[in-house]
Amino acid sequence: MGKDAGGAPVSMDLEELLATRLLVQGNSGSGKSHLLRRLLEQSAGQVQQVVIDPEGDFVTLGDRYGHIAIEASEHSERDVARFAARIREHRASVVLSLEGLEAEGQMKCAAAFLNGMFDAPRDHWYPALVVVDEAQLFAPAGGGEVAEDVRRASLSAMTNLMCRGRKRGLAGVIATQRLAKLAKNVAAEASNFLMGRTFLDIDMARAADLLGMERRQAEAIRDLARGHFLALGPAVARRPVAIQIGAVETSARSSSPKLTPLPQAPAEDIKDLLLAPAEPEWTPPAPAPAPTQMPSERLIEALARSVPAPAEATPDMPPEEAAERIADVLRDIVDDADSAFRSPAVLYQDFLVRCRMVGLARPPLDLSGFVRRLSAARAGIHGDPDDDWAQALDAARALPDDMLGPFLLVARAAREGLPCPSDTELATTYGTSSLGRVRRLLQYIESKELFVTRVDLAGKRSITIPRLGWTTQPSEVG
């Protein structure tokens, strides 16, 4: 990592770091980002690296070390969570750049990304360094200007990373400007510390406590030069040691402000330039009227209604035949393995095209009706659910549309006396590969008093739907 006061090299034990985690603290300009970059460069090629980067400064690692840069502003939260699962599967080193997002958007995106890595299947629990710069943004000690549910989700994801991530191979490396702004339960899980220059008394006191120093020795933290840190922990030193961080091979896209010469023009000329009247022949153009934007759902439905009429009128198709063709189209969509990970809007466009190919120019389903029928088809109900499943659909009104499929899958098994669906089957119906998300889904449906789950002593699960009086047969959990 660098050299101590006597010029001797100071190393970081990478395997020990993976087991014990790291906390870096220092005021702005103390050299935290330089330290993180040194750590990443020195360990590149030895361990998978994942960087959550609020300012987009670490994307330059890709030019030299092959890190994949993901611009979070170009993707949805669901996409980011899916990327996280793939990152663990393929052991790719990535930089998640949150530049361009507001604070609340950064917290949502980071939470989705961390949860995606945390919920990866056990077969993909490979060791990885997870570096979170400006960690106080994602694990704040108190409430701020963001919504409370967003703050809790982000804090929960960071707590999972630092408290429970070790068993999943995730080693948290968090950096913060102020310890006082970082949630204590997140900071307390680190066993290695690198403390840089700090001026506020409350932060110096906390840093001294973590380093095992007496309060009167805390003044030394205020006197540290830029790029100098006090280190302690099983991965670096058993007693506090001063380190001057070594040089790096890459640089951030942004840098510290530098003094540049001011213009040498006379003050009178500058004043004339500033106060010059507007050109007489130039008038500001009238602002163009803002185009009215149509929500994507309404736009798709409008496109569906805009099918041009055929040159020759075609005879009306019997309702029974039209219903059969719609059921076949929905069955084909469900059989497509990629459809589970596409948005309902995209699948609705695919549905319209397939219907036209089988002779249905104007299918009698709007977007909401399509989502309901698609959820039923994923649950194995290929007819019109409004006919035979009115009770189940009425009971599921309290659930979001994307949860209707898993609910109907359980309802079908309960109605027909079949074994309770496994977590894997529910995940396929829900459009996810995360079994942890499925378990949270079941807990949510149970909180709405729609499910009552029982697990017997043999570990077999059965689910009862109280409003319908239906119960599945027991089956193995998962």
LINQUI-V386859 format. One line per field, one symbol per residue. phi: phi as a letter, one per 30 degrees, with the letter a starting at -180 (. if undefined). A space follows every 10 residues. Layout:
phi=???
This chain:
phi=.lbddciddc ccddddddcb ibbcbldejd jddddddddd ddcdicadbb cccdcidcdd dddcbiddcc dddcbddddd ddeddddddc hddbbddcdj cdeddddddd dddddddddd eedcdddadc ccdhdddcbd dbdbdddddd dddddddddd ddccdedcic cdbcbbdbdd cceddddddd ccbbccebcd eddddddddd dicdeddded ddcdddicbc cakddbadbe bdbcdddbcc bddcbddcdb dddcdeeddd ddddcddddd dcbedddddd ddcceedddd dddddcdddd dcdcdddeed dddddddddd dddddddddd ccdedddddd dddddddcjc dbddbddddd dddddddddi ccdddddccd dddddcddcd edcdeedddd dddddcicdd eddddddddd ibccdddddd ddddddddic cbcbbdddic cbbccedcic bdddbddi
